Amino acid sequence: MRKQKCGRCGGKGWVEGASALRAKRLKLEDASLRSVARLMKISAAYLSDLERGKRDWNADLISRFEVALEQVDVADPTKGRC
């Protein structure tokens, strides 16, 4: 029996848009998966599935993700210091 590639990710294991959002989170030092999920009011497992392309993002989730990243970025006490 031959395995078929996933129709959404083409066998890569991730979806382009989802990986770009994950990359945004990883650029921020204090933006752990759990802290961002907590700010978004979703579980860390659900956010992980979103970032890996196993679940679909919708406009509300993207908006909550962006707000959560802003909150984490603003909360960084070293921001703006030399």
WOFENGI-V965520 format. One record per pair of residues at least 12 apart in sequence whose C-alpha atoms are under 10 Angstrom apart, sorted by sequence separation. I is the first residue (numbers start at 1). J is the second residue. If there is no record, write none. Layout:
I|J  I|J
This chain:
32|44  33|45  34|47  33|47  34|48  47|61  33|48  33|51  47|65  42|61  40|61  40|62  42|64  40|63  41|64  40|64  41|65  22|47  39|64  40|65  22|48  25|51  39|65  40|66  37|64  40|67  41|68  22|50  23|51  36|64  37|65  39|67  40|68  21|50  22|51  36|65  39|68  40|69  18|48  21|51  22|52  36|66  38|68  39|69  18|49  19|50  20|51  21|52  36|67  37|68  18|50  19|51  36|68  39|71  17|50  18|51  19|52  35|68  36|69  39|72  17|51  18|52  19|53  35|69  36|70  14|49  15|50  16|51  17|52  18|53  36|71  14|50  15|51  16|52  17|53  18|54  36|72  14|51  15|52  16|53  18|55  31|68  32|69  35|72  14|52  15|53  18|56  31|69  13|52  14|53  15|54  17|56  18|57  30|69  31|70  13|53  14|54  15|55  17|57  25|65  31|71  32|72  13|54  15|56  21|62  25|66  28|69  31|72  24|66  28|70  30|72  31|73  9|52  25|68  29|72  30|73  9|53  21|65  25|69  28|72  29|73  8|53  9|54  21|66  24|69  28|73  30|75  31|76  8|54  30|76  25|72  29|76  25|73  28|76
